């Protein structure tokens, strides 16, 4: 039986991993080791480990590494605490694989601990580009630490191979978020309204804005001012993740909510089925989360992507890209609510669609067997300068 350790440190990442975790947990071929850390264990960010337990999973380990500060020093110390905890775990349990998804900065510390312990790393969603965040560097660094790769598109698969990874160990499986959409029942609109406190039939925008971590500060005044131009549409605003400068954003959206409480529903964190349902019924999505790029196009709802955080990612041609300023955002909202844009939106395809990512990943686990046959050699490509 293969011992598979799956790491999760945020609500969003867990939502993407849910079906893979479920498939592993229900299979007799695998011993699932669910490692929970980061904001899952923080009451400030919703204490989402409770959602994991509610889903029927029992965390194997819970590592409370988060320091109540979003400065670079605190984030570095948090990563160091995580690495120390994982070092002890790897020495004790010796899993056959260590599965990580994406590009969160703490994953670099987690994968360093796995590499030193000689635990093969499985990386999901590698090869992507996000020029406006330090996550971009983290993602590519994890690619070089990992032995087995699962990408969301063929273009990203080629990029991972371009970084020297053997093609046999780089598999396109599609985006895990779309699997959640296909397999997770969407709530009836009335149930969603009751759950989040939205008046019956009320139109709303879904707003999710995270820090652009390549900047030294965040000012979302232009975004909030543009949102105020539409008092008849409620703004459902989700807290940002725990990146550097997240507290600046949280402070700003709290002030905005207090100034116009009848226009704002502010949510720290929510379960995946509620988030998917919010995407399904919203008048438009606005922000800079990867879910706006990867998942929203399948709902055929208007998408406004702000700033550079997602710059470089493949996207639906219907995505409206705007800078973080009042006029650009105001113009984009006007366009997004127009009939002409609705026609363009209905014809746009989602470039991230795959069949069943979690089952593809599990098939590869069975193919490779117990760890030890995933040694790394640099795969050279011929090129001319």
TIDOVEX-450220 format. One line per 4 residues: number of its first residue (from 1); their letters; for each residue x, y, z of N, C-alpha, C, O. Coordinates in steps of 0.02 Angstrom, whole numbers. Atoms other than C-alpha are relative to their C-alpha. Example, Ala and Ser with C-alpha at 12.3 -4.5 7.8 and 13.67 -1.06 7.14 Angstrom:
BEGIN
1	AS	45,-59,0,615,-225,390,45,60,0,97,59,33; -42,-59,-3,684,-53,357,-39,55,37,-14,110,45
This chain:
BEGIN
1	XXXX	42,-60,0,0,0,0,44,62,0,89,69,41; -39,-62,4,69,170,-51,-25,51,51,-85,61,60; 16,-52,-48,76,303,83,8,68,-35,63,88,-51; 0,-63,37,28,468,0,-14,57,49,-68,61,78
5	XXXX	10,-60,-42,52,630,99,-23,57,-44,11,75,-93; 27,-57,37,-55,774,35,1,60,47,-24,58,103; -9,-60,-41,-14,949,99,-51,53,-20,-61,66,-79; 44,-57,14,-140,1091,115,9,52,55,12,36,114
9	XXXX	-10,-54,-49,-118,1261,197,-51,57,-9,-50,104,30; 49,-53,10,-261,1367,126,-67,-30,-21,-71,-87,-44; 67,21,19,-448,1356,94,-5,-13,-75,-35,-62,-97; 6,6,72,-428,1382,-94,34,-63,-26,7,-100,-67
13	XXXX	-38,59,20,-296,1247,-115,-36,-64,19,-38,-111,-20; 38,59,-22,-398,1123,-13,-60,-12,-45,-76,-70,-62; 57,9,45,-549,1156,-123,19,-33,-65,-19,-73,-92; -24,31,61,-447,1109,-275,21,-73,11,13,-115,-33
17	XXXX	-24,67,-15,-375,955,-190,-54,-49,22,-42,-109,27; 52,40,-33,-541,892,-121,-12,-68,-33,-11,-119,1; 18,63,33,-581,760,-252,58,-48,-2,48,-109,1; -59,43,-3,-403,694,-257,5,-31,70,17,-91,77
21	XXXX	-2,25,-69,-404,679,-67,-54,-53,11,-42,-104,43; 56,47,-8,-573,592,-73,14,-66,-34,2,-119,-6; -16,61,37,-517,468,-206,54,-41,36,49,-102,41; -53,35,-37,-359,426,-108,-27,-30,64,-9,-86,82
25	XXXX	27,23,-64,-455,410,55,-44,-61,-9,-46,-105,35; 48,55,10,-583,290,-19,32,-61,-33,1,-114,-36; -34,56,34,-456,180,-111,35,-45,50,65,-21,99; -36,48,-42,-388,22,-31,74,-5,-19,112,-39,16
29	XXXX	-69,4,24,-226,46,-128,46,52,33,107,48,26; -39,-56,-25,-171,202,-35,-15,14,74,-71,5,98; 6,-24,-69,-140,261,142,7,76,-2,62,102,-7; -1,-73,4,-189,445,139,27,30,65,4,13,120
33	XXXX	-26,-39,-56,-88,558,253,-15,74,-16,18,104,-59; 21,-69,14,-172,730,257,34,47,49,22,46,109; -40,-46,-40,-54,866,318,-32,70,-5,-35,98,-60; 37,-63,-1,-145,1026,370,41,53,37,69,40,90
37	XXXX	-41,-52,-30,-59,1191,407,-27,69,-20,-83,74,-46; 15,-67,24,-62,1379,375,-65,29,25,-82,23,83; 61,-36,-19,-224,1477,373,-57,-47,21,-105,-25,52; 51,47,-24,-327,1319,401,-7,1,76,-61,-11,102
41	XXXX	-1,3,-73,-279,1333,584,-4,69,32,8,77,92; 4,-68,-24,-303,1521,599,-73,23,4,-109,21,-45; 68,-27,-8,-465,1593,670,-8,65,-39,-64,82,-60; 3,-63,38,-423,1757,585,-21,-12,-72,-54,30,-103
45	XXXX	17,17,69,-443,1670,416,-54,-54,-4,-61,-87,-56; 59,43,3,-594,1564,462,7,-70,28,-41,-108,29; -12,66,-30,-515,1410,545,-30,-56,-43,-73,-93,-20; 31,45,50,-553,1305,391,18,-73,9,-6,-115,-29
49	XXXX	-10,71,-15,-483,1144,464,-67,-31,21,-77,-91,12; 67,25,-18,-661,1129,530,-38,-24,-61,-76,-73,-57; 32,21,62,-722,1117,349,28,-67,-23,-9,-110,-47; -32,63,20,-597,978,314,-28,-57,41,-45,-110,14
53	XXXX	28,52,-43,-660,879,463,-73,-11,-16,-97,-68,-16; 71,5,18,-841,916,415,-8,-41,-64,-59,-76,-72; 2,39,62,-802,839,244,12,-74,12,6,-114,-35; -10,70,-17,-762,676,333,72,-22,0,86,-82,7
57	XXXX	-71,18,-1,-572,683,328,29,13,69,12,62,103; -35,-9,-63,-463,662,480,72,20,-15,111,-22,-39; -70,-20,12,-302,764,468,49,-45,37,41,-60,96; -52,41,-30,-150,656,499,44,42,46,62,21,101
61	XXXX	-41,-47,-39,-49,805,560,-28,70,-9,-51,87,-64; 17,-71,3,-92,986,600,59,40,26,77,34,84; -58,-40,-19,55,1106,601,-19,74,1,-28,104,-52; 19,-71,-7,10,1279,668,62,43,-5,94,59,45
65	XXXX	-62,-37,12,151,1378,590,-10,75,-11,38,112,-12; 12,-68,21,66,1543,550,12,50,57,-16,42,111; -12,-55,-47,131,1698,641,-48,57,-17,-58,72,-76; 52,-50,10,2,1836,664,29,66,-25,25,118,9
69	XXXX	-32,-58,30,92,1958,550,11,-18,-73,27,-75,-88; -11,16,71,106,1973,361,62,34,-28,67,44,-88; -63,-28,23,278,2053,354,43,-54,-31,33,-113,-17; -45,51,28,415,1967,253,36,-40,53,47,-100,45
73	XXXX	-35,36,-54,505,1924,415,-45,-54,30,-23,-110,42; 46,48,-30,351,1840,488,-15,-58,-47,-19,-115,-25; 14,53,49,315,1743,328,60,-48,-4,51,-108,-9; -60,42,1,495,1681,325,4,-44,63,20,-103,58
77	XXXX	-1,39,-62,485,1627,507,-55,-54,0,-43,-110,23; 54,50,5,318,1540,475,22,-59,-43,9,-117,-27; -24,53,45,398,1443,332,52,-43,36,53,-104,27; -51,38,-36,544,1393,444,-33,-47,51,-11,-104,59
81	XXXX	36,43,-47,424,1327,577,-31,-60,-35,-29,-115,-9; 31,55,39,334,1225,444,53,-51,-20,42,-111,-14; -54,46,21,498,1152,379,23,-44,58,35,-103,49; -21,39,-58,547,1098,554,-51,-54,18,-33,-111,33
85	XXXX	52,48,-16,380,1014,586,-2,-57,-51,-9,-115,-34; 1,50,53,383,925,418,62,-45,2,58,-104,-14; -61,41,-6,563,867,446,-12,-57,49,8,-114,36; 15,52,-49,505,773,600,-51,-50,-27,-44,-111,-17
89	XXXX	51,44,29,352,704,509,31,-47,-52,17,-107,-50; -30,42,52,453,641,360,46,-54,31,47,-111,7; -45,48,-33,581,557,475,-40,-56,33,-19,-113,35; 40,48,-37,442,471,570,-43,-44,-47,-45,-105,-38
93	XXXX	50,36,41,317,421,433,27,-25,-67,3,-75,-92; -30,19,64,423,411,274,-52,-16,-54,-56,-73,-77; 50,12,53,280,432,148,34,-15,-67,91,3,-78; -27,16,66,304,366,-28,-1,60,-47,43,66,-90
97	XXXX	4,-61,40,250,531,-107,-25,57,43,-62,47,91; 22,-61,-33,224,709,-49,-32,44,-53,2,69,-98; 38,-35,52,88,799,-149,-12,72,20,-37,86,75; 13,-72,-11,82,989,-162,-31,29,-62,-20,6,-118
101	XXXX	34,-33,55,-23,1104,-269,18,73,-2,13,108,48; -6,-71,11,23,1271,-341,65,32,18,119,6,2; -57,-46,-2,141,1406,-286,2,43,63,37,94,64; -3,-37,-63,111,1466,-108,71,-1,26,106,-51,20
105	XXXX	-70,-6,-20,274,1527,-32,20,-52,52,78,-74,53; -18,50,-51,265,1404,114,14,-69,-31,46,-111,1; -14,64,33,270,1261,-12,74,-10,-13,99,-66,-15; -72,5,12,452,1301,-45,35,-31,60,78,-74,53
109	XXXX	-28,29,-61,495,1263,136,-21,-72,8,18,-115,29; 25,69,-7,385,1108,135,37,-47,-47,55,-103,-28; -33,43,49,466,1041,-23,75,-7,15,105,-59,0; -70,6,-21,641,1079,42,7,-56,52,53,-96,48
113	XXXX	-2,52,-51,604,969,193,-10,-69,-31,24,-117,-12; 12,65,34,537,830,79,61,-21,-40,80,-79,-39; -59,15,41,688,841,-37,57,-27,44,88,-77,27; -54,21,-44,812,827,107,-14,-69,29,32,-108,41
117	XXXX	19,65,-27,714,679,175,-5,-54,-54,-21,-112,-39; 3,46,57,721,598,1,-70,-28,-11,-79,-87,-27; 69,17,15,532,596,-16,-18,28,-68,-14,89,-77; 17,-27,66,478,610,-200,-59,48,4,-110,35,36
121	XXXX	51,-53,-1,376,768,-227,-42,-5,-64,-15,-12,-119; 47,-2,55,222,770,-338,-30,70,-3,-60,93,46; 20,-70,5,182,945,-402,-59,7,-48,-55,-15,-105; 59,-12,41,10,995,-467,-3,73,-20,11,118,20
125	XXXX	8,-68,27,-20,1149,-577,67,35,-9,72,95,3; -63,-31,16,162,1179,-622,0,28,-70,-47,17,-109; -8,-27,68,223,1271,-777,-39,64,-14,-32,92,-68; 40,-60,11,103,1417,-755,41,63,14,94,60,44
129	XXXX	-36,-64,-8,154,1600,-755,-47,50,32,-103,60,10; 36,-55,-32,95,1738,-638,50,54,16,81,54,70; -55,-47,-4,209,1886,-663,-7,51,57,42,82,77; 11,-50,-51,131,1995,-528,9,-25,71,-8,11,118
133	XXXX	-6,28,-67,171,1882,-381,65,-39,7,90,-67,-42; -60,40,-13,324,1803,-301,-15,-75,-9,31,-115,-15; 20,70,10,225,1641,-320,30,-28,-64,44,-88,-69; -28,23,64,295,1633,-498,67,-34,11,80,-87,-17
137	XXXX	-65,28,-14,470,1602,-433,-6,-65,40,29,-114,28; 10,59,-41,407,1479,-303,-23,-60,-42,3,-115,-35; 26,54,42,311,1378,-432,55,-34,-41,59,-95,-44; -53,29,42,461,1356,-547,53,-34,42,82,-84,21
141	XXXX	-48,33,-45,575,1315,-400,-26,-69,21,13,-117,24; 29,64,-19,455,1177,-346,4,-49,-58,14,-109,-47; -7,44,59,458,1108,-523,67,-35,1,71,-95,-13; -66,31,-1,644,1078,-504,11,-46,60,55,-88,58
145	XXXX	-5,45,-57,620,995,-335,-42,-63,-9,-29,-114,21; 48,54,7,478,883,-393,23,-54,-49,63,-41,-94; -16,57,44,491,712,-476,-57,-17,-48,-45,-46,-101; 58,16,40,315,696,-546,-44,62,-5,-56,96,45
149	XXXX	33,-64,12,214,837,-624,-67,-11,-35,-73,-53,-80; 65,1,32,31,862,-669,-20,72,-16,-26,114,29; 13,-69,21,-11,1017,-771,-72,7,-24,-106,-42,-40; 69,-14,18,-175,1101,-815,-11,7,-75,-67,-2,-99
153	XXXX	6,-5,73,-140,1131,-1001,62,-29,-33,113,-41,-1; -57,27,38,-26,1064,-1137,56,51,-4,115,33,-2; -52,-51,2,65,1230,-1148,42,0,64,103,7,62; -36,3,-63,109,1219,-964,41,-64,6,95,-64,35
157	XXXX	-39,62,1,164,1039,-988,65,11,-38,119,-11,-15; -60,-13,40,286,1096,-1123,49,44,38,110,35,33; -44,-44,-38,353,1231,-1008,37,-39,54,97,-27,65; -33,42,-51,390,1104,-870,55,-42,-32,109,-49,-5
161	XXXX	-50,39,36,481,995,-997,58,46,-20,116,25,-18; -52,-49,18,575,1151,-1055,47,13,58,105,32,48; -42,-10,-59,640,1166,-877,41,-61,18,73,-63,70; -44,57,-10,725,997,-894,-32,-62,29,2,-109,48
165	XXXX	35,58,-28,591,877,-832,-16,-50,-55,-35,-30,-110; 10,52,51,573,711,-923,-74,-3,-20,-118,-4,23; 70,0,23,415,706,-1031,-42,-56,29,-103,-48,39; 39,56,-29,365,536,-959,-27,16,69,-76,-14,92
169	XXXX	21,-18,-68,349,618,-788,-39,66,3,-49,94,57; 39,-62,4,249,770,-847,-65,-16,-36,-65,-29,-96; 64,22,27,65,734,-873,-51,57,3,-60,89,55; 54,-48,0,-72,853,-927,-64,-34,25,-86,-84,-4
173	XXXX	61,31,-27,-226,815,-822,-59,49,0,-115,28,15; 53,-50,-5,-326,977,-834,1,33,69,39,13,113; 2,-38,-63,-368,1099,-694,-43,-35,52,-100,-55,37; 37,34,-52,-422,1022,-530,-63,39,20,-112,9,42
177	XXXX	59,-40,-17,-542,1167,-500,-59,-16,-43,-116,-12,-20; 55,17,44,-645,1117,-650,-31,-67,17,-90,-78,7; 27,64,-24,-662,941,-582,-49,13,57,-101,-19,61; 46,-17,-55,-740,1017,-426,-66,26,-29,-119,9,-4
181	XXXX	61,-26,31,-863,1110,-537,-43,-56,-29,-104,-55,-23; 37,54,33,-910,951,-630,-29,-50,49,-80,-82,35; 21,52,-47,-928,842,-475,-34,27,63,-68,-11,98; 29,-30,-60,-983,963,-339,-69,29,-15,-74,73,-58
185	XXXX	67,-28,13,-1172,997,-335,-2,75,17,23,96,69; 10,-71,-12,-1213,1182,-350,-62,9,44,-113,-24,33; 57,-13,-44,-1328,1248,-214,-56,34,-38,-43,75,-82; 55,-41,27,-1502,1308,-263,10,73,21,36,87,75
189	XXXX	-10,-72,-13,-1503,1498,-272,-29,19,68,2,57,105; 32,-18,-63,-1623,1509,-124,42,-22,60,47,13,110; -43,25,-55,-1508,1403,-15,62,43,8,82,59,64; -58,-44,-2,-1359,1510,-61,-18,66,34,20,91,76
193	XXXX	21,-64,-28,-1454,1669,-18,-8,-4,76,14,40,113; 10,9,-73,-1503,1601,153,67,-9,35,77,17,90; -65,16,-30,-1326,1539,187,42,62,13,74,68,65; -45,-59,-7,-1237,1705,158,-37,63,21,-6,116,29
197	XXXX	38,-59,-20,-1378,1823,207,-15,49,-56,-18,109,-45; 15,-42,58,-1416,1888,32,-76,4,-9,-110,-48,-9; 72,-6,11,-1592,1958,5,-22,-39,-62,15,-45,-111; 25,42,55,-1699,1850,-110,-1,39,-66,-29,94,-70
201	XXXX	0,-29,67,-1669,1888,-294,48,58,-9,50,88,-63; -46,-58,3,-1537,2020,-255,59,-15,-46,91,-67,-40; -59,6,43,-1405,2045,-390,63,14,42,62,54,88; -63,-11,-37,-1225,2035,-329,60,-10,-45,58,-46,-94
205	XXXX	-66,11,29,-1044,2048,-385,40,-43,48,33,-36,109; -46,39,-41,-915,1923,-322,69,33,-5,97,39,-60; -63,-37,-1,-756,2014,-269,52,-39,39,43,-54,98; -55,37,-33,-593,1921,-230,66,33,-22,88,24,-79
209	XXXX	-62,-34,17,-434,2026,-224,54,-18,49,47,-8,109; -58,19,-40,-266,1961,-161,57,50,-12,56,86,-62; -57,-45,10,-104,2059,-138,41,-18,-62,49,-77,-78; -50,11,52,13,2081,-286,68,2,36,94,55,51
213	XXXX	-58,4,-46,166,2021,-190,65,24,-30,116,25,5; -60,-32,28,292,2095,-312,1,75,14,50,109,-2; 3,-71,-19,236,2267,-250,21,8,72,26,-40,110; -18,-15,-70,288,2353,-89,-60,22,41,-56,25,102
217	XXXX	60,-20,-37,112,2411,-44,-62,-13,-44,-56,-24,-104; 63,11,35,-71,2389,-92,-48,57,14,-57,77,72; 51,-52,-8,-200,2525,-123,-58,-17,-45,-54,-11,-107; 58,22,41,-371,2464,-179,-55,52,0,-113,36,-13
221	XXXX	50,-54,-1,-458,2633,-164,-38,5,-66,-98,15,-67; 32,-5,66,-491,2636,-352,-52,-55,-11,-105,-42,-39; 48,55,5,-575,2465,-346,-62,14,42,-118,7,17; 57,-12,-44,-685,2511,-198,-43,58,-25,-105,56,-20
225	XXXX	38,-57,27,-734,2677,-277,-42,-22,-60,-100,-1,-67; 38,25,58,-786,2588,-438,-59,-43,22,-113,-41,-8; 55,42,-26,-890,2463,-338,-57,43,26,-116,25,20; 51,-45,-28,-982,2608,-254,-45,30,-54,-100,53,-39
229	XXXX	40,-28,54,-1044,2666,-424,-62,-43,-15,-106,-22,-53; 56,46,14,-1166,2518,-423,-34,-18,67,-28,-75,90; 30,12,-66,-1266,2536,-260,-55,-52,-1,-72,-81,51; 55,49,3,-1405,2422,-323,24,-72,-6,-16,-118,-4
233	XXXX	-29,68,4,-1287,2273,-341,42,-12,62,90,24,75; -37,16,-61,-1226,2194,-179,69,-26,-18,78,-60,-68; -68,24,10,-1040,2161,-166,15,-55,51,19,-41,111; -21,55,-43,-997,1990,-94,76,-2,-3,104,-23,-54
237	XXXX	-73,-6,0,-815,2015,-44,30,-54,45,12,-61,103; -34,54,-36,-705,1869,8,68,26,25,103,61,-11; -66,-20,-27,-554,1897,121,56,-24,-46,50,-76,-78; -59,23,37,-384,1888,35,35,-56,36,19,-71,94
241	XXXX	-41,50,-34,-260,1751,71,50,34,47,47,95,57; -45,-27,-53,-120,1773,199,67,24,-26,116,24,10; -62,-27,28,12,1845,82,20,65,35,-19,95,72; -22,-66,-23,116,1996,127,-48,53,-25,-70,51,-82
245	XXXX	45,-56,14,7,2153,131,-74,-19,2,-117,23,-14; 71,19,-2,-154,2053,154,-38,42,52,-97,56,42; 35,-38,-52,-194,2151,312,-18,71,-24,-67,99,0; 19,-64,30,-192,2314,212,-67,-6,-36,-110,37,-31
249	XXXX	62,12,38,-328,2242,101,-58,-13,48,-112,14,38; 54,16,-48,-428,2172,247,-24,63,34,-84,73,43; 19,-63,-32,-425,2341,334,-42,43,-47,-92,73,-25; 37,-41,48,-485,2429,175,-70,-27,-13,-118,12,-16
253	XXXX	67,27,14,-629,2309,141,-44,3,62,-105,8,55; 40,-8,-61,-684,2317,323,-27,71,4,-86,81,21; 23,-69,-1,-692,2507,313,-54,11,-53,-104,46,-40; 49,-5,54,-786,2494,148,-67,-30,21,-120,-1,9
257	XXXX	61,34,-23,-911,2372,224,-35,40,54,-97,45,54; 29,-40,-54,-937,2482,377,-33,64,-27,-83,87,1; 27,-62,29,-969,2635,266,-65,-11,-38,-107,33,-40; 61,15,38,-1103,2550,161,-22,-72,13,-20,-113,-33
261	XXXX	15,69,-19,-1160,2393,254,-56,-32,-41,-58,-93,-49; 56,27,39,-1318,2375,149,24,-24,-69,-12,-60,-104; -26,18,66,-1208,2353,-6,50,-57,2,70,-83,-50; -57,46,-4,-1079,2230,60,-16,-60,44,-45,-53,98
265	XXXX	-2,60,-42,-1073,2051,122,73,-21,2,102,-41,-49; -71,14,-9,-899,2020,191,9,-69,30,-20,-84,83; -6,70,-21,-845,1838,209,74,-18,9,114,-8,-36; -69,20,-13,-685,1774,291,19,-60,-42,71,-60,-76
269	XXXX	-14,62,35,-693,1601,215,-64,-38,-10,-112,-28,28; 61,38,12,-820,1481,144,16,-67,-32,70,-76,-62; -9,66,28,-841,1302,90,-2,2,-76,-31,48,-106; -7,1,73,-805,1253,-89,-68,3,-35,-74,37,-86
273	XXXX	65,1,35,-989,1220,-133,-32,69,1,-67,88,-46; 28,-68,-3,-1037,1395,-76,37,46,-49,6,87,-83; -39,-42,46,-895,1475,-174,-19,-14,-73,-28,33,-112; 20,17,68,-940,1381,-333,-69,27,-16,-82,50,-71
277	XXXX	68,-25,10,-1122,1430,-310,0,76,-8,-38,103,-48; -7,-72,8,-1072,1612,-288,23,17,-71,-1,65,-101; -23,-12,68,-979,1603,-454,-56,-13,-50,-63,24,-100; 54,19,46,-1129,1521,-538,-52,55,-8,-74,68,-64
281	XXXX	57,-46,2,-1257,1655,-494,19,74,-2,-25,116,-7; -19,-70,-4,-1155,1816,-488,-13,38,-65,-14,8,-119; 6,-43,59,-1184,1962,-606,67,6,-35,71,9,-96; -68,-1,27,-996,1971,-628,50,-17,56,36,-8,115
285	XXXX	-57,12,-45,-832,1917,-548,50,55,-11,64,74,-68; -51,-52,6,-703,2051,-511,54,-11,53,39,-22,111; -55,10,-46,-531,2032,-433,62,-25,-36,73,-9,-94; -62,25,30,-366,1943,-463,17,-70,24,76,-89,25
289	XXXX	-11,69,-22,-387,1765,-399,7,-45,-61,-22,-32,-114; -6,49,54,-336,1617,-506,-67,-32,-18,-76,-54,-74; 66,29,14,-515,1553,-490,-37,40,-53,-78,13,-90; 31,-41,52,-570,1699,-598,26,-17,-69,-11,-12,-118
293	XXXX	-30,18,64,-451,1643,-735,-16,-72,-19,-31,-85,-77; 4,72,15,-469,1454,-721,-72,-26,1,-92,-64,-43; 66,30,-9,-645,1417,-661,-58,42,-26,-106,15,-54; 56,-42,19,-757,1567,-696,-21,-7,-73,-81,-5,-87
297	XXXX	22,5,69,-754,1546,-887,-51,-56,-13,-92,-50,-59; 47,55,10,-849,1382,-871,-71,18,22,-119,-14,0; 67,-22,-21,-994,1473,-786,-30,51,-48,-88,69,-42; 24,-49,49,-1008,1595,-932,-26,64,34,-77,92,14
301	XXXX	17,-62,-34,-1015,1743,-812,56,51,-14,113,31,-26; -50,-51,14,-925,1909,-839,60,-3,48,51,-14,108; -62,6,-38,-743,1911,-780,41,63,-9,59,80,-66; -46,-57,2,-642,2066,-737,61,-18,42,56,-28,102
305	XXXX	-63,16,-34,-461,2028,-694,41,64,9,55,99,-39; -33,-63,-16,-370,2169,-606,75,-9,10,97,-55,45; -71,-4,-14,-185,2208,-612,41,-56,-31,21,-87,-80; -50,45,29,-35,2095,-642,8,-66,37,49,-108,17
309	XXXX	-10,62,-38,-56,1955,-514,-6,-61,-44,32,-109,-36; 11,58,44,-120,1836,-649,31,11,-69,17,-28,-115; -31,-14,65,-17,1912,-791,43,-59,-22,85,-83,16; -38,56,27,53,1773,-901,-40,-65,-2,-21,-111,-38
313	XXXX	41,60,0,-82,1644,-865,-43,-3,-63,-70,48,-86; 47,11,54,-179,1571,-1011,-69,18,25,-87,2,82; 67,-21,-22,-355,1642,-1006,-50,-2,-57,-33,-3,-116; 54,-5,49,-522,1644,-1092,4,67,-36,20,117,-4
317	XXXX	-1,-64,36,-531,1776,-1229,-52,50,24,-49,109,8; 52,-45,-26,-683,1847,-1140,20,36,63,-16,79,87; -23,-32,-62,-582,1898,-987,17,74,-13,52,89,-61; -15,-71,6,-575,2087,-964,58,17,48,49,15,109
321	XXXX	-59,-16,-40,-400,2136,-903,5,76,8,3,113,-41; -2,-72,-13,-387,2307,-819,53,14,53,69,-29,93; -47,-19,-54,-260,2402,-712,-39,14,64,-101,21,63; 31,-15,-64,-294,2436,-529,-9,76,6,26,109,44
325	XXXX	17,-71,-7,-369,2610,-554,-75,8,-12,-107,-33,-44; 73,-11,1,-543,2683,-541,-29,-2,-70,-76,-39,-83; 31,-7,66,-575,2728,-722,1,-65,-39,-49,-84,-71; -4,64,36,-513,2564,-795,-50,-50,26,-82,-86,-13
329	XXXX	46,48,-30,-616,2462,-673,-73,20,-14,-114,-22,-30; 68,-24,14,-772,2571,-694,-20,-15,-72,-76,-37,-84; 16,15,70,-763,2554,-883,-11,-74,-11,-55,-94,-49; 6,72,8,-739,2366,-869,-66,-26,28,-97,-70,-2
333	XXXX	65,21,-28,-892,2346,-756,-56,18,-49,-101,-22,-60; 51,-21,49,-996,2444,-881,-1,-47,-60,-55,-68,-83; -4,46,57,-934,2332,-1023,-26,-69,20,-64,-100,-18; 18,67,-22,-959,2172,-922,-75,-9,7,-100,-65,-1
337	XXXX	72,4,-9,-1142,2212,-892,-39,14,-64,-101,18,-63; 32,-17,64,-1178,2251,-1076,-22,-63,-37,5,-117,-27; 24,56,41,-1274,2139,-1197,53,-23,-50,58,-83,-64; -51,19,49,-1131,2144,-1323,52,-46,31,74,-94,0
341	XXXX	-49,43,-34,-1010,2070,-1197,-30,-68,16,5,-118,12; 32,63,-16,-1136,1936,-1148,3,-48,-59,13,-108,-50; -5,42,60,-1136,1872,-1328,70,-27,-9,79,-85,-27; -70,22,5,-946,1865,-1330,16,-53,52,51,-102,39
345	XXXX	-12,46,-55,-945,1775,-1163,-27,-70,-14,6,-119,2; 32,65,12,-1063,1637,-1217,38,-43,-50,33,-104,-49; -37,37,52,-949,1590,-1363,70,-20,22,103,-59,-13; -69,12,-21,-786,1585,-1264,8,-68,32,-35,-91,70
349	XXXX	-15,66,-28,-707,1417,-1220,47,7,60,86,55,64; -46,2,-57,-617,1374,-1058,61,-42,-19,53,-102,-32; -60,37,22,-436,1324,-1100,26,-51,50,73,-87,35; -26,43,-53,-414,1227,-937,-38,-66,7,-23,-105,52
353	XXXX	43,59,-9,-543,1091,-963,39,-65,-7,78,-73,-54; -29,67,4,-487,912,-928,-54,-50,17,-111,-31,33; 52,51,-12,-578,747,-902,-10,-12,75,-59,11,103; 5,14,-72,-546,686,-724,70,2,29,103,-49,35
357	XXXX	-69,-7,-24,-383,755,-652,18,-46,57,71,-77,56; -18,40,-58,-390,662,-486,10,-73,-19,56,-106,6; -7,70,20,-414,493,-570,62,-9,-44,94,-62,-42; -61,3,40,-275,531,-694,61,-3,47,107,-42,34
361	XXXX	-56,-1,-48,-158,569,-547,6,-67,35,61,-93,42; -1,64,-35,-206,409,-456,24,-56,-46,60,-100,-25; -24,49,48,-177,307,-614,76,3,-5,109,-49,-9; -73,-7,3,0,377,-621,34,-26,64,88,-54,60
365	XXXX	-27,29,-62,30,333,-438,6,-76,-6,56,-105,13; -1,73,8,-16,153,-477,53,-21,-51,86,-72,-42; -49,16,53,93,155,-632,71,3,27,112,-40,12; -68,-9,-26,248,217,-539,14,-43,61,72,-57,76
369	XXXX	-10,45,-58,220,108,-385,33,35,58,34,96,63; -33,-27,-59,314,129,-223,59,44,-22,92,29,-71; -52,-48,19,437,274,-227,68,-33,-5,82,-85,25; -67,27,10,615,246,-281,16,-5,-74,74,-9,-93
373	XXXX	-12,3,72,591,239,-470,-17,67,-33,-38,69,-91; 12,-66,28,572,426,-494,63,44,5,59,103,22; -62,-38,0,754,478,-502,-1,55,-51,-35,50,-102; 1,-58,43,790,645,-584,63,4,-43,119,-1,-18
377	XXXX	-54,-18,46,896,676,-737,-24,59,-41,-83,64,-57; 19,-59,39,898,840,-833,-14,-22,-71,28,-53,-104; 20,18,68,805,818,-997,16,59,-45,-17,111,-44; -22,-54,44,895,924,-1127,-41,4,-63,-60,-47,-92
381	XXXX	33,-13,64,807,1001,-1276,50,35,-45,88,78,-23; -44,-34,48,899,1053,-1432,-27,69,-15,-87,78,-25; 21,-68,15,895,1239,-1462,59,39,-28,117,18,-22; -52,-44,27,992,1378,-1547,-8,69,30,-63,95,37
385	X	0,-69,-26,1041,1546,-1474,8,49,-57,9,110,-46
